[in-house]
Amino acid sequence: MEDQSTVYEPNWDSIDEHDCPDWYHDSKLGIFIHWGVYSVPAWADPDGDHAYAEWYPYYMYEEGSDTWEYHREHYGDDVEYVDFIDDWDAENWDPDAWATFFEDVGARYVVLTGEHHDGFSLWDSHYTKYNTTEMGPERDIVGELADAVDDHELRFAASYHANLNYYQPGFDGRFGHPDFEGADGDFRSEGAGPGSEYVDFMNAKHRELIRKYDPDLLWFDVPCAESDHLHAKELIADYYNDAEETGTEVVVNDRASTDAARTHGDFYTPEYETFDEIQEKKWETCRGIGSSFGYNHAETESDHLSAEELVHLLVDVVSKNGNLLINVGPKADGTIPDLQKTPLQGLGEWLDGNAEAIYGTRPWAVSEDDSSEVEVRYTWADDTLYAICLEWPGDQLELGLGNHVETDVVEDIEFRGDETSIDWETNGTSVAISIDGEPTEANGSDYAFVFELVGVPNPRQ
């Protein structure tokens, strides 16, 4: 990135002045993609302590681990991680088909793993021969997907996980085997963290990735040291300043360094976790549809979220000021398994009929309604409160709005579904909705049911 007049300085006080843009607040749903050399062995024990299949290159060298035993049983002692590279052929990969699918399921942004902890870059990198244009697929995975996603008017990012690299010598106490770049001691450090030479190498690749593909978002992972050691603040400030120069609205997560986690960044990033209450700070939870991010052929249908569970997860997250970054783990050939596609398709059907209750909304006074006999989540936009029932309420739904607004502000209530008839009345403390009949199909599915309460203000605004 070129030198320019500075808007943001490389310190947290200055960086924290950056505002998370509306497009990110509005998007609600993103697709995470973990795809790499690890998609070839594609294995972890779904019920074990280490269920992430993308960590295969780590645990295959951890003597006594489930993956170590699996690797020796299926591949023997002589097969190293780098031997899987030639088997990652991506022969059935169609980036436009991916982008079309992501758009159809309702995603507004896409985050591809540009480089995972194995150090294998998914773009045409000047800094390492271990990249997808010279090895494996022999394609610029990041570039091709970025173009396809842009054609579908979705936002794009390539996540960068090189802060923790299994094979760089700061972490190589247990890795004597891999013949991988950096494992020969060139980047060796004293202690457990990355040495300064590796940090320079890591940041050069990251800046190259940013320069070549102009991502809308910087998604770091697993900070292994403080920002001063990693030069994280310099990189983030440069990214913000370049965006100011071009008039681009960008976002950065909170995983750039150990001192950034849950403290700095445009949004916080719990993993396989959510919050019980509305968070004042924007957040994004990431998780797989199953128990792994990378494709795991050992997972069965019971290990995956159903479409209904996926809808409920999204609704709950959005009601609490969050986004959902749901992951797909493609097979080595570039196809997305049906066990992942099917629940996403169900989510897309529901969103197609209930988009107004999700996209562009903001949290209301509370996220849940304790007075209702069914689980209800609230979202809000443009003086309309959306009461989203996670199950059909039957013939009566009571919403306890009176603790937060005057109930006589309600101008109208509509059910976003079929022609099911409703009547309603207010009594000063709550809104009582009488429902005549059962819905035949509520805007695409019966996973959740949306009632629009028109005229309700937001105490947070």
N, C-alpha and C positions, 0 to 999 in steps of 0.2 A: 504494500500500500504506500502511496506517495506521500511525502511530507506536505503539510498544508496548514493553514491557520487553524488553531486549536479551538474547538468548542468545549470538548470534554478533556479534562486533565487526567493523567494516570494515577488517580487516587480515589478511594471509595467515596469521599464526600462529593466529588464532582460526578463520578459515575452514577451515584444514587440519585442525581438530579434528573436522570433520564426517565421519561414517562413511558409506561407500557402502552403501545398504540391501540386504538379502538379495534383495528382489524383482528388483533389477537384476542382481545376481550370478547369480540363478537363471534369468533370462529367456533368455539366450544369443542369441536371434534377434529383431532388429527390422527394420521396413520403413522406409526413407527414401523420401520422395516429393518429387521436384523437378517442380513444375508451375507455370507462370506464363505471362506474355506471350511469353517466349522459346519456348514450346511451339508458337507459330504458325509462325515461320520454321523452327524445329526443324532446324538444320543446323550441322554442323561436319565437317571432314575427319577421318574416323576414324583415318587414318594420318598426319595432320599433327602439328605441334607443339602445336596447341590443339584437342584433341578434345572438349572440354566444350561441348556445344551450348547450355547455359544461359549461357555467356559470349558468346553472339551479340551482346547489346547493347553489349558492350565492343569486340569485334573488328570489328564492322561500321563502326566509326569509326577503326580502326587502319589507316591507309593502307598498302596493299601486302599486308595479311594475306590468307589464304585466304578468310576470311569477308567482308572488305571487297570482294574481287573477286566473290565469289558474290552478295553483296547487290546490287551494281551490275548484274550480269548478269541477275539474276532480278527485281529490283524497281526498278532505276534509281537515279539520284542524289537524287531528291526525296522518297523514302519514308524517314521517320524511324522510330525505334523506337516512339514513341508511336502511330504509325499502325497498329501491329499490335494495339493494345488492343481495338478494336471487333471484330476477327476471333477473339478468344478468347471463344467463346460457351458452352463447356462444355455443349453441348446434350444430350449423352448421359451426363452425369455422374450416377451413382447412388452416393452416399456409403455406403449400406448394402451395396451390392454390393461395393464396395472392402473394407469392413471384414470382410465374410464371406469374401472371398478371402484377405485377410491372415491371418485366423484359420485358414482351411483349410490354408495353407502352413506354419503352425506359428509365426508371429510372436507375440511376447508384448507388443511395444510398437510404436508407430507414430510416426514423426517427419515431419511435413509442413513444407515450407518456408513459414513464416509470411510472411517477406519476404526475397527474395533481393537480390543486389547491385544490381538495377535500381531498388530503392526502391519497388516496387509491393506494397502490403500486401494480403494475402489475407483480411482481416477488415474488419469495420465500424469503421473508425478515425475518431476525432474529429479527428485531427491532420493528415490528408492526404486530399485528394479522390482521390488515386491509389490506390484500393482497390477490391476486387472487388464491393462492394455498390453503388458509384456508377458503376463503369465495367466494361467487359468482361462477365463472366458475370452481374453484378448479383445475386450471392449471397454469403452469408457462408461462404466456403469453410472457414475454420478452424472456425467454430462448428458447421457441419453435420457435418463429419468428426469433430470431437471428440465430438459426441453419438452418432454411429454407432459409433465405436470404443468408447465407454463402454458402449453396449448390448451389445457383444460381450465385455465385461470385459477389454479390452486397455488398456494404459497409453498415454498420449498426450502428445505435445509438438509445439510449433510452433517450428521452428528460426528463428534470427534472424541474418541475414547482413549487417545494415546497418552493421557496423563498417567494411566496405568498400562504399561506394556509388559506382558508376561516375559518377554525375551530380552528386554534391555537389562543390562547387568546390575542396575540398582535393585532388581528383584530376582537375580538369577541364582540365589543360593540353592534352589532346588531344581534348576533347569540347566543341566550340563549337556543335554542331548541336542536340542534343536540347532540345526545349521541355519540360523536366521540372522538377518542383518542386525548388527548391534550386539549380538550374543558373543562376540569375540573379545569383549573387554574394552572396545573403543570408547564406550560411554560409561565406563565404570565409575561408581561414586562410592564414597565412604558412607556406610550406614545403609538405611533402607530406602531412601528416596532417590530420585533420578539425579544423575550428575549434570553439571552445567553444560557439557557438550551435548548430552542427550536432550536437555531442555531446548537448546538452540536448534537442534535437528527437528524436534517435535514442533516447535513454533514455526520454523521455516515451512514445514509441510502444511501446517494449519493456515498460515497466511497465503500460501499458494492455493489451497482449496478455496479460501474466501475470494481471492483475486480472480480465479478462473470462473467461478460459478455464481458469484453474487448472491449468497443465501439470504433469505429473509429473516433467518433466525440462527443464532449460535447455540448449539446444544452440546455442552461439555458433559463428560461423565467421569465418575470416580476420581475426585481430586486427591492427589497423593502428597501434596506439599502446599505451603502457604504461597500466596500470590506473589510476594517479593521474589521468591525463588523461581517460580514458574513464569514470571513476567506477564502474568495474566492481566493485570490492570492496564499495561501498555497495549496489549492486543485488543482488549475491549474498548478502550478509549479510541484507538485508531479506527475500529469498526464503527463506532458511533459517529465519529467525525467524518468518515467517508460517506456514511449514510446522510448526514446533514448536508454534505457537499452535493450529493445527487438528489436530495429530496426524497429519500427512501425511508420508510418506516420499518424499523427493525427491532428485534427483541433478543435478549440474552438470558439464559437460565442461570441457576445459582450454583453450578457445579464446577466452576472454573478453577477453584482452589479450596483448600480446607477452611480458610477464613471467609469464604463467600457463602458456604452452605447455610441455607435458611437465614441468611443475613443480608446478602447483596444479590443483585440481579433483578430483572424485570418480573420474574415469577419464580416460585419455589416448586420443588419437584419431588414429592413423595413417590415411592415406588411400591406398587402392590399395596398401597395404603390410601385411605381417604381420611377426611376430617369429620368430626361429629357436629361441628358448628360452622357457621359462615366465617370465612377468613377475610380480614380486611385486605391482606396482600393477595394479589393474584397468584394462583397456583395451578399446577398441572400434574395429574397423576398419570404415570405410565405403567403399563402392565401388558402381558401377553393375554391372548384369549385362553391359552392354557397356562401351565405353570412355568413355561420357558419363553424366552424371547426368540432365540434361534429355533429353527425347525427341529422337532424331536420326534422321531418315528416311533418311540416307545409310548407316546401319549395316546390315550383312547378318547372316545367321546366324553366319558365321564370326567376327564381332566379339563375339559373346555367349558367356558361359559356358554349358556344357551342364549338365544336371541333375547328372551325375556330378561335374563339376568344382565345382559349387556345394555338393554334399554334402561333398566332400573339403575344400573351403575351410572350411566350418562346423566340421567335426570338428577340423581342424588348429587353428583359432582357439580353440575351446573348450578343447582340451587344454592350451593355453598361457595360460589365465586370461583369455581375451578373449570379447567378444561380437561378432557380425557384424551390422552395420547395412547390409542390402542394399537398393539403391535401385531404385525403379521410376520411369520417366519417362513419364507418360501423354501421350497426344496432346491437342491443344487441345480436342477434343470431350469429353474426360473418360474415354475408353476406354484400357485398358492393352494395348499391342501383344502379339500372340501370341508374338513372339520373346522377350519378357520373361516372359510368363505361363507358358509351357511348362516352362522349367527350374525355375521356382518350384513348379509343381505336382509335378514329380518330387521336389524337395526335401521337399515336404509329405508325399508318399507314404512316403518313407523315414523321416521323423520320426514319422509315425503308428505305425510298427512298432518304432521304436527310441528312443522318447522318453526312457526311463529312462537311457539312456547319454549324454544331452545335458542336459536340463533339470535344474536343481538340483544338478548335479555341481560338483566342484572339481578343480583340477589335482592330480595325484598326484606322487610323488617325481620322476618324469621325464615328459616328454610323449611321447617316442618310444622305441621299442625297437630298438637297433642290432643285436641278435643275431638278429632274425628275417630271413628271406629276403624277406618282403614288408613294405611300409610299415605300421607299426602306430602308432596314437595311443592314449594312455591318458586316461581320465577316471575319476573316483571319486566314490562317494556311499554312505553307510550301510554301511561295511565291505564294499563290493562294488567291485572293480576292473573296469572295462570296457576290454577290449582290442579296438579297432576297426581291423580290417584294411581297407586301402584297395583291396585286390584279394583274390580268393579264394586262400587259402593252399595249396590242394591237399590232400594226404592227411596232412600233418604241419605243425604250427605249434609253434615253440619260442619261449618267452617268457623273457627273462633277468631274472627278478625278484630273483635272489639277491644282487645288489649293494645292494638297498634294503630288503628284508624277508626273513625266514626263509620259505622256500617251503613248509614244512610247515604254515603257517597256512591254506593254501588248503583250504576245506572241501568245495567243489563247483565244478564248471565246467559252464556251460550255453551252448549256442549259441542266440542269439536269431534264429531263422529257422524253417525247416520242421522235419521230423522227422529231419534228418540225424543219424546216430549218431556220438557221440564217446566216446573213452576218454582218460584222462589220468594222468600220473604226475609226481612231483617227484623231483629228484635232488640237492637241496640248493642248487644254483645256478640252476636253471631249471625251468620247467614245460613238459612236452612233451605236446602234445595230438594224438592220433591221430584222423583224420577219415575216416569211411567214406562215400564217395560225394560227389556234387556237390549243392549246394542247388538246388531247383527255383525258389524265390523267397524271398529273405530278408526277410521282414517288409515287403513293399511294393516292394522293388526290389533289384537286385544291385549297387548303387553302392558299398556298404561293408558289412562283415560283422562282427557284434558277438558277442564271447565274454564271458560274465559269470564272473568269478572271485570266488566268495563267500568271505568271511572275511578278506579282505586289508585290513590297516590302512593308514592314510595317514600316512607319516612327517611330513607337514606339519601334521597336526592336533595 
